[in-house]
Amino acid sequence: MTQVNMLEAKSELSRLIRMLENREENVIYIARNNKIVADITLHRESAAAKRIGVAKGKFTVPAEFDAWDQEVGQMFGGEI
């Protein structure tokens, strides 16, 4: 944990960000009149998962799939 005042944060922002990137610090607190008013943390991007087509090739529709509709229709007294 590092605490810096506003003037130091403005003039040393690049160095503070580099400290976060190099994992020297987890969080940097910015203070005004020795009272913490903000903190800076490293943003961790989560890998965006590809959703469309994610199951492509992992499932095949059974040949008797349409027959199930008729069977269910007959069970409930109707036809689909």
Number of C-alpha atoms within 10 A of each C-alpha: 8 14 17 18 16 18 12 13 18 12 10 12 12 10 11 20 18 13 17 17 14 9 11 12 16 14 18 20 18 21 18 12 8 11 11 14 12 12 13 14 13 15 8 6 6 6 6 6 7 7 7 7 7 9 8 8 7 6 7 7 7 7 7 8 9 11 10 11 13 13 14 13 13 12 10 8 8 10 11 10
